[in-house]
Amino acid sequence: MSDLTWIPRGVARLEPIKLQLEKAQLADLIQGGADEGNTDEEQEEMEDEKPGDDNMDDYDKEDKTGNMMKGVAVYADPKDDPLMTKYEDSEDEAERDDFLLKPNDNLVVVAKIFHDEPTLDVHVFNKDNEDWYVHHSYFLASPPLCVAPIRYDPGHENGKGNLVAVGSFEPTIDIWDIDVYNALEPIMVLGKQAKKSKPGSRKKRDGSAQGHSDAVTCLDWNKNCEHVLASGSADNTVVLWDLDETKPSTIVTCFDDKLGSLKWHETEASIFLAGTKSGKVQIVDCRNTTPSIEVLWDLKAEVEKVIWDHHNQFCILATTDDGKLHYLDSRQPGTSLVSVVAHEGGCNAVAQNFGVKGMVSTIGENELKIWKLCSEKPSLTEVHNYEVKMGKLFTVAFNPDVHNTLVVGGEKEEMIRLFDLEKCSEVRTAFGAVFEDAPMAED
């Protein structure tokens, strides 16, 4: 388990799109006829990559096992299979109900590795029906590190979308359309590295090789400037991607170490917050010709997560690997308003309730805590401590629509778990609110 994100109600299509392979495409896949469509240049590259006589044994072995579907009797339409004497429609009414989404459904998109297989799983959560199940999944090419929802689709006529960006150990970013039920590959890849040129050939200057040179460790979409996605990397840079052009618009280099977390400001389209492995929390204004640090704190420990305070947008919540939770004010750089030891061994993430003012959660090793934040006279008070036997916890997030619900992701057991905070008497006492009736924060 590496990261997760909620998708608010009303964003996803109520009837997801199902892709279907044409019979000819499926037959081509089964028979291994993929080479027919190669261009002369691709065919030449393939021939160059063929091994010499000294390792032909390995080549023969690879050739025999390369297409696992070859020789298997598979039919695009089960009705065409002569060995099937009875055909039943697999989409009975119950399955169709699970497939179709409801207006009051939330989605939770989870990036994880299970049995060495990296996947992106889309869960359905419905408070009223008590639904919680995996709706569909995508297989990823590389172990994921971070995800970010994008509610913009440059290919859609109204610009609205239900996309999720995935960062991994590769220097590229995969963007998936999670309204498409059974996609085999992302709809776009940002920073796709150009193929190695042959000696003596000219390099293409189309921007395809620009972007990151190391793993993508954090992502955030700019809802105030919808065509912009920010990505932080282990190469000490933040890249601002133009989704319309699918290429970098700005590369921010004013960091002294790997990026651990970044977050766009809630209302200011040009300002983002970044946390680095060296312990720096920095506010960057992209309006400058060369974006630079505007405000800085040195927290003396690796920054795990940074977020803006939903209810006081001058302020920041940050967690560090020495177990501390910090509350910062952008008008008072260099010093923390409040710092508390939240967890032993590392405070791995922080989240804030969208509708219940002052409710904050943090996670550590096998531990979830709920805090009450008072911003008038800044203080952080522990409200409740949940023991969560899932090993190291990596991420925590509040439901944007149902304020008594949050989800936690960890490394063991089921890897993801829901919590209903209304069942906790300490939480009810501390906040004195019926969560469903709490005022909605602007999204």
C-alpha angles and dihedrals in degrees: 000000000000111000144343141190137198121235110212122233116276097029102091124070110258089223109040118216117256117208117211128196115230114242091250091052093050092046089051091051092049095047094044096239096146095120094071094079097051118122119235089256093051091046090051091051091050091051091049090053095053112113124248127247092274092071103028090123090064091045092052090049092051092048093054094051100033098097110040091183096056112115094013115124103238125158126203088217115036089212088069092060107104091203093061109091095174128038124192127182104249092204100080120169096273093051091047090052090053091048097050115072126225127227090246095050122115122202125217114200112204126192111201148144116232121176088349091303115121112214142167108223123195112208126192119221123186117175095194096050095033089235119165119159144124108268099185142334141212127213113233126213095219136026107275124236105177144003136202130188117233119197093190128085117187089196095057121089094231094037093238119131147159102224133151125205117213125200121197144163086291118087089240136085122226117208117202129192101222091192086073107084105204108019116159096202140019120273090236141004118212119212094015105181117239117246116262110268122231117251111280096016122121119253118240115244099203097117093251093126095049123104131059128357096199142032119319105236105173139018139187133175119222106232090185092055101030101192092059127090121180122210129187122203147191085249089076095250140108116215121203107210125206103219092195091058096028091225139095117282096181136010113205113207105171095112129104098205146013117312116246102175141359136184134183117231115262095239109005107083096199100048128084136173122227136187124198137202089245090066099258124140109196137182113211126195112206094196089084116094087237106027111230141174112287099176130012141188127185108211093181093230136071111285113234103177140002127189136166119246105254091210100041110032095191088067137077138202116211134176129202137198092249087072099259132138113205132195113203136184118214089214090059106049121188099027135075120233089208133003122182133174100245102172139006114246097018143335099236103185145351132210134182129215112251095215109020108074115229097012111132131169132201134183136209136155107335089334139108120186132192117210135190113224118202109192099179092067096013113240139141117212124187111236105175140354120212119198106223114187097204100108116240111006115221108181143015130188137175121228106253092216107031106051099194092060131083134163130219129199125205144162102257144050112005090350092220130056137179124222127201103206093189088074090064113089093201091056093047091049095047097050101027093206139119098236097214090057094048114120113265118244116229109266 
